[in-house]
Structures are given as structure tokens and as C-alpha cells.
Amino acid sequence: MDILASAIGSLTNPLKLANTFKSVKGKTISNITLKKYIDYLTDAFLVSKAVRYDIKGRKYIGSPAKYYFEDVGLRNAGLNFRQMEENHIMENIIYNELRVRGYHVDIGLLEQFGKNSEHKTVRKQLEVDFIATRGSEKYYIQSAYSMASPEKLEQEIRPMNAIDDSFKKLIVVRDNIKARRDGNGIVTVGVRNFLLDENSPDL
């Protein structure tokens, strides 16, 4: 539980957890056993699993996945309030809010090919924090606690601009700002306004 609580917003899988137990705790637990433990936690509604979806390939990628806590307060209390990274907690809250509104939520993955400094073809993987789907509705959502620098802004916008369909794109930030749309149609909104709106993620 502590390892999953420390890793919200990060990709993980039972094999990775098994390696962590072996290297950090010096204990050998099989990935099969750990998968059962995680399934128990999911069945008990303590954590929820978000799997990766290849946006361009239109297919699911089973592993690794992300795990979010159904109750962020229980997550924080379980860690004795030691790891209070606001960016990860905000991401967990947005995930929970989308699910409460009836959206199916996946993690988006995009592959891009480009040239490096040696003119060799390299593959880059870009991530979209959430793909929220409800019937015919679909939103691509980035949880960006802060976009204080041009580099951070570019990091959040780059995956959105790489998506070539017409579904709505949204960046949720910590700052208390009303929804605003840029020239590419990407909406940026403060997390408070996002949470207050009960009907549509983009207000």
C-alpha cells in the first residue's frame, strides 16, 4: 500500500514492485503474488487502475499502468502525511472527479519519430495524463500543477498538438483561473473552476 501510495501518477506493474521489494526491502515476493494483492486492493475500492491507450494505434497497452487512490485522505493518512506532493495529489483528485462524473478514464500514449543530433531516427513517447470518455464525448486532459516556465508549457502542450483528431483538449492547472482557449483550441483552466463545474470538464 505504501509503495502504491508513493507512486500515484507513476507507471508501475507487479514486476516493478517485486524488484522494489527485492532491492529496497531485501524481500522476495513474486510478481504473481503482488498482482493478487493489487487485485484485492482494487476489489476493495481502495485503489483504481488506469491503463495506457495508444492514441494513434487505437489499442490498449496492458502494462505498466497507473494506480490512483479512491480516497486521497486515506492515502495521505496511510503515509502519515509524509509525502504531500501537491502535483500528484491534484492528479489523483482530477482522476477521481472524472470517474465520479461517469467518464471512463485511461492514460494516453503517443509515439513520435524524429531525428537526433546525429540525424538518426529516434522514437519518443509522449503522455497525455487522461483520456476521459463518456458515450460520444472524449476529452484529452493534462494535469499541470504549474506551468511557470516556457519549457513546462511546451512539455504539457506538445502531446496535445500531436493528436490529430477533433476531440477537446484541456489543461488543468493549480492557479485559480477561468477557462481560456489558445489558438490551437486547447483550454487551460484552474483546478478550482474545473471541480466546481458539474457538467462538462471544459466548462
SEMI-233486 format. One record per residue (C-alpha): residue number from 1; x negated, y, z. Coordinates in nm, 4 decimals, padded with zeros to 6 digits, always signed. Example, Ala and Ser with C-alpha at 12.3 -4.5 7.8 and 13.67 -1.06 7.14 Angstrom:
2
num: 1	east: -01.2300	north: -00.4500	up: +00.7800;
num: 2	east: -01.3670	north: -00.1060	up: +00.7140;
This chain:
203
num: 1	east: +00.0000	north: +00.0000	up: +00.0000;
num: 2	east: -00.2804	north: +00.2416	up: +00.0919;
num: 3	east: -00.4636	north: +00.1792	up: -00.2348;
num: 4	east: -00.1478	north: +00.2352	up: -00.4407;
num: 5	east: -00.0678	north: +00.5454	up: -00.2347;
num: 6	east: -00.4141	north: +00.6821	up: -00.3038;
num: 7	east: -00.3800	north: +00.6134	up: -00.6753;
num: 8	east: -00.0484	north: +00.7783	up: -00.7669;
num: 9	east: -00.0834	north: +00.9316	up: -01.1093;
num: 10	east: -00.3738	north: +00.6989	up: -01.1956;
num: 11	east: -00.3709	north: +00.3922	up: -01.4169;
num: 12	east: -00.4148	north: +00.0664	up: -01.2309;
num: 13	east: -00.3390	north: -00.3043	up: -01.2537;
num: 14	east: -00.3739	north: -00.6128	up: -01.0308;
num: 15	east: -00.7190	north: -00.6958	up: -01.1719;
num: 16	east: -00.8459	north: -00.3467	up: -01.0930;
num: 17	east: -00.7039	north: -00.3762	up: -00.7418;
num: 18	east: -00.8709	north: -00.7157	up: -00.6964;
num: 19	east: -01.2053	north: -00.5628	up: -00.7958;
num: 20	east: -01.1481	north: -00.2787	up: -00.5487;
num: 21	east: -01.0832	north: -00.5227	up: -00.2651;
num: 22	east: -01.3986	north: -00.7131	up: -00.3519;
num: 23	east: -01.6289	north: -00.4109	up: -00.3874;
num: 24	east: -01.4917	north: -00.1875	up: -00.1111;
num: 25	east: -01.3464	north: -00.4280	up: +00.1447;
num: 26	east: -01.5616	north: -00.7322	up: +00.0679;
num: 27	east: -01.2468	north: -00.9459	up: +00.0395;
num: 28	east: -01.1482	north: -01.1776	up: -00.2414;
num: 29	east: -00.7804	north: -01.1645	up: -00.3365;
num: 30	east: -00.6718	north: -01.2934	up: -00.6741;
num: 31	east: -00.5042	north: -01.0598	up: -00.9203;
num: 32	east: -00.2128	north: -01.3071	up: -00.9366;
num: 33	east: -00.1530	north: -01.2680	up: -00.5625;
num: 34	east: -00.1813	north: -00.8906	up: -00.5882;
num: 35	east: +00.0711	north: -00.8861	up: -00.8722;
num: 36	east: +00.3148	north: -01.0712	up: -00.6459;
num: 37	east: +00.2566	north: -00.8163	up: -00.3690;
num: 38	east: +00.3230	north: -00.5283	up: -00.6072;
num: 39	east: +00.6368	north: -00.7006	up: -00.7361;
num: 40	east: +00.7577	north: -00.7325	up: -00.3746;
num: 41	east: +00.6997	north: -00.3611	up: -00.3187;
num: 42	east: +00.8876	north: -00.2804	up: -00.6405;
num: 43	east: +01.1776	north: -00.5096	up: -00.5497;
num: 44	east: +01.1950	north: -00.3397	up: -00.2079;
num: 45	east: +01.2221	north: +00.0026	up: -00.3810;
num: 46	east: +00.9033	north: +00.1296	up: -00.2187;
num: 47	east: +00.7196	north: +00.1855	up: -00.5473;
num: 48	east: +00.8238	north: +00.2123	up: -00.9102;
num: 49	east: +00.6221	north: +00.1107	up: -01.2141;
num: 50	east: +00.5803	north: +00.3328	up: -01.5206;
num: 51	east: +00.4334	north: +00.1557	up: -01.8231;
num: 52	east: +00.2449	north: +00.3091	up: -02.1139;
num: 53	east: +00.4082	north: +00.3623	up: -02.4515;
num: 54	east: +00.2147	north: +00.4141	up: -02.7745;
num: 55	east: +00.3956	north: +00.7135	up: -02.9251;
num: 56	east: +00.2653	north: +00.6783	up: -03.2806;
num: 57	east: +00.2647	north: +00.2973	up: -03.2829;
num: 58	east: +00.6066	north: +00.2893	up: -03.1156;
num: 59	east: +00.5224	north: -00.0004	up: -02.8872;
num: 60	east: +00.4740	north: -00.0669	up: -02.5174;
num: 61	east: +00.1310	north: -00.1325	up: -02.3683;
num: 62	east: +00.1788	north: -00.3526	up: -02.0639;
num: 63	east: -00.1367	north: -00.2895	up: -01.8665;
num: 64	east: -00.2640	north: -00.0842	up: -01.6956;
num: 65	east: +00.0345	north: +00.1075	up: -01.5577;
num: 66	east: +00.1083	north: +00.3807	up: -01.3060;
num: 67	east: +00.2879	north: +00.3324	up: -00.9764;
num: 68	east: +00.4879	north: +00.6058	up: -00.8063;
num: 69	east: +00.6421	north: +00.6060	up: -00.4608;
num: 70	east: +01.0203	north: +00.6180	up: -00.4322;
num: 71	east: +00.9820	north: +00.8229	up: -00.1118;
num: 72	east: +00.6866	north: +01.0624	up: -00.1178;
num: 73	east: +00.7285	north: +01.1292	up: +00.2544;
num: 74	east: +00.6765	north: +00.7604	up: +00.3344;
num: 75	east: +00.3717	north: +00.7609	up: +00.1071;
num: 76	east: +00.2229	north: +01.0592	up: +00.2910;
num: 77	east: +00.3037	north: +00.9160	up: +00.6345;
num: 78	east: +00.1533	north: +00.5796	up: +00.5387;
num: 79	east: -00.1743	north: +00.7568	up: +00.4638;
num: 80	east: -00.1418	north: +00.9528	up: +00.7909;
num: 81	east: -00.1180	north: +01.2722	up: +00.5812;
num: 82	east: -00.4852	north: +01.2445	up: +00.4869;
num: 83	east: -00.4570	north: +01.2594	up: +00.1065;
num: 84	east: -00.2313	north: +01.5514	up: +00.0257;
num: 85	east: -00.3374	north: +01.6237	up: -00.3322;
num: 86	east: -00.0603	north: +01.8564	up: -00.4418;
num: 87	east: -00.1107	north: +01.7820	up: -00.8126;
num: 88	east: -00.0481	north: +01.4083	up: -00.7661;
num: 89	east: +00.2418	north: +01.4657	up: -00.5269;
num: 90	east: +00.4031	north: +01.7072	up: -00.7745;
num: 91	east: +00.3689	north: +01.4460	up: -01.0500;
num: 92	east: +00.5374	north: +01.1857	up: -00.8275;
num: 93	east: +00.8227	north: +01.4260	up: -00.7455;
num: 94	east: +00.8822	north: +01.5073	up: -01.1135;
num: 95	east: +00.8877	north: +01.1336	up: -01.1944;
num: 96	east: +01.1429	north: +01.0688	up: -00.9187;
num: 97	east: +01.3584	north: +01.3647	up: -01.0261;
num: 98	east: +01.3730	north: +01.2412	up: -01.3851;
num: 99	east: +01.4824	north: +00.8963	up: -01.2717;
num: 100	east: +01.7481	north: +01.0433	up: -01.0396;
num: 101	east: +01.8864	north: +01.2292	up: -01.3432;
num: 102	east: +01.9244	north: +00.8975	up: -01.5231;
num: 103	east: +01.6205	north: +00.9069	up: -01.7502;
num: 104	east: +01.4093	north: +00.6048	up: -01.8340;
num: 105	east: +01.0513	north: +00.7227	up: -01.7770;
num: 106	east: +00.7361	north: +00.5930	up: -01.9489;
num: 107	east: +00.3773	north: +00.7137	up: -01.9777;
num: 108	east: +00.2901	north: +00.8393	up: -02.3279;
num: 109	east: -00.0275	north: +00.7427	up: -02.5115;
num: 110	east: -00.1621	north: +00.8941	up: -02.8336;
num: 111	east: -00.4666	north: +00.7850	up: -03.0299;
num: 112	east: -00.6605	north: +01.0355	up: -03.2369;
num: 113	east: -00.9581	north: +00.9817	up: -03.4626;
num: 114	east: -01.2253	north: +01.2439	up: -03.5196;
num: 115	east: -01.5941	north: +01.2945	up: -03.5843;
num: 116	east: -01.8594	north: +01.3318	up: -03.3163;
num: 117	east: -02.1784	north: +01.5412	up: -03.3385;
num: 118	east: -02.3424	north: +01.2587	up: -03.5368;
num: 119	east: -02.0499	north: +01.2569	up: -03.7858;
num: 120	east: -01.9408	north: +00.9124	up: -03.6695;
num: 121	east: -01.5720	north: +00.8319	up: -03.6361;
num: 122	east: -01.4641	north: +00.8180	up: -03.2734;
num: 123	east: -01.1312	north: +00.7322	up: -03.1159;
num: 124	east: -00.9795	north: +00.9485	up: -02.8455;
num: 125	east: -00.6858	north: +00.8606	up: -02.6259;
num: 126	east: -00.4561	north: +01.1439	up: -02.5215;
num: 127	east: -00.1983	north: +01.1029	up: -02.2477;
num: 128	east: +00.1451	north: +01.2530	up: -02.2060;
num: 129	east: +00.2425	north: +01.2269	up: -01.8403;
num: 130	east: +00.6050	north: +01.1315	up: -01.9032;
num: 131	east: +00.8363	north: +01.0317	up: -02.1842;
num: 132	east: +01.1878	north: +01.0774	up: -02.0447;
num: 133	east: +01.4634	north: +00.9050	up: -02.2440;
num: 134	east: +01.8383	north: +00.9060	up: -02.1823;
num: 135	east: +02.0516	north: +00.7868	up: -02.4712;
num: 136	east: +01.9617	north: +01.0011	up: -02.7714;
num: 137	east: +01.7770	north: +01.2558	up: -02.5543;
num: 138	east: +01.3998	north: +01.2445	up: -02.5322;
num: 139	east: +01.1528	north: +01.4784	up: -02.3640;
num: 140	east: +00.7747	north: +01.4781	up: -02.3538;
num: 141	east: +00.6657	north: +01.6216	up: -02.0197;
num: 142	east: +00.3289	north: +01.7216	up: -01.8776;
num: 143	east: +00.2859	north: +01.7771	up: -01.5039;
num: 144	east: +00.0239	north: +02.0512	up: -01.4785;
num: 145	east: -00.0272	north: +02.1779	up: -01.1241;
num: 146	east: -00.2342	north: +02.4654	up: -01.2555;
num: 147	east: -00.3382	north: +02.5971	up: -01.5966;
num: 148	east: -00.5780	north: +02.8604	up: -01.4668;
num: 149	east: -00.8367	north: +02.8230	up: -01.7445;
num: 150	east: -00.8157	north: +02.8101	up: -02.1257;
num: 151	east: -00.9752	north: +02.4624	up: -02.1097;
num: 152	east: -00.6998	north: +02.3324	up: -01.8807;
num: 153	east: -00.4321	north: +02.4880	up: -02.1019;
num: 154	east: -00.5851	north: +02.3199	up: -02.4066;
num: 155	east: -00.6007	north: +01.9882	up: -02.2212;
num: 156	east: -00.2276	north: +01.9970	up: -02.1495;
num: 157	east: -00.1180	north: +02.1262	up: -02.4905;
num: 158	east: -00.3393	north: +01.9075	up: -02.7117;
num: 159	east: -00.1323	north: +01.5855	up: -02.6683;
num: 160	east: +00.1901	north: +01.7773	up: -02.7271;
num: 161	east: +00.0652	north: +01.9266	up: -03.0530;
num: 162	east: -00.0448	north: +01.5804	up: -03.1689;
num: 163	east: +00.3134	north: +01.4489	up: -03.1521;
num: 164	east: +00.4766	north: +01.4850	up: -03.4927;
num: 165	east: +00.8426	north: +01.4330	up: -03.4059;
num: 166	east: +01.1004	north: +01.6986	up: -03.3152;
num: 167	east: +01.1875	north: +01.5980	up: -02.9580;
num: 168	east: +01.1486	north: +01.8633	up: -02.6902;
num: 169	east: +00.8145	north: +01.9194	up: -02.5171;
num: 170	east: +00.7838	north: +02.0559	up: -02.1656;
num: 171	east: +00.5001	north: +02.1531	up: -01.9298;
num: 172	east: +00.5901	north: +02.1824	up: -01.5611;
num: 173	east: +00.3548	north: +02.3985	up: -01.3516;
num: 174	east: +00.3317	north: +02.4866	up: -00.9830;
num: 175	east: +00.3844	north: +02.8612	up: -01.0344;
num: 176	east: +00.7356	north: +02.9950	up: -00.9869;
num: 177	east: +00.8081	north: +03.0947	up: -01.3465;
num: 178	east: +01.1202	north: +03.0791	up: -01.5611;
num: 179	east: +01.1219	north: +02.8705	up: -01.8761;
num: 180	east: +00.9301	north: +03.0230	up: -02.1657;
num: 181	east: +00.8691	north: +02.8797	up: -02.5102;
num: 182	east: +00.5484	north: +02.9229	up: -02.7107;
num: 183	east: +00.5043	north: +02.9462	up: -03.0866;
num: 184	east: +00.4852	north: +02.5662	up: -03.1177;
num: 185	east: +00.8136	north: +02.5156	up: -02.9314;
num: 186	east: +00.6501	north: +02.3922	up: -02.6088;
num: 187	east: +00.8396	north: +02.5064	up: -02.2985;
num: 188	east: +00.6475	north: +02.5942	up: -01.9802;
num: 189	east: +00.8488	north: +02.6135	up: -01.6579;
num: 190	east: +00.7779	north: +02.6333	up: -01.2849;
num: 191	east: +00.8440	north: +02.3204	up: -01.0814;
num: 192	east: +01.0956	north: +02.5022	up: -00.8596;
num: 193	east: +01.3133	north: +02.6008	up: -01.1574;
num: 194	east: +01.2725	north: +02.2532	up: -01.3036;
num: 195	east: +01.4005	north: +02.0914	up: -00.9833;
num: 196	east: +01.6899	north: +02.3372	up: -00.9415;
num: 197	east: +01.8322	north: +02.2605	up: -01.2852;
num: 198	east: +02.0551	north: +01.9537	up: -01.2606;
num: 199	east: +02.1498	north: +01.9131	up: -01.6248;
num: 200	east: +01.8518	north: +01.9383	up: -01.8557;
num: 201	east: +01.4747	north: +01.9220	up: -01.7978;
num: 202	east: +01.4123	north: +02.2271	up: -02.0144;
num: 203	east: +01.6776	north: +02.4478	up: -01.8527;
